[in-house]
């Protein structure tokens, strides 16, 4: 696990994780429409250190 964050996501919702060589970003779309993406977490330091 890189990190965690509490989030209240009512169903239906979208959820995705983007990973590249320097960062991990977690996005959620609480609207369930695919148009309301919001970042929940971006972690660079611990990902870069691994």
C-alpha positions, 0 to 999 in steps of 0.5 A: 500500500502506498497510502490511504484516504477516507472517501464517501462514494455513493453508488454508482461511482467510478474509480480508477488508479493511474500509475507512472514511473513517478506517481500514483494517482487515485481518481473517483467519479461520485456522479457515476457519469464519467464526467465528474472525476476528482483526485482522491490521492496523489502520492509521489514521494513513496512511489519514487522511493520504491 
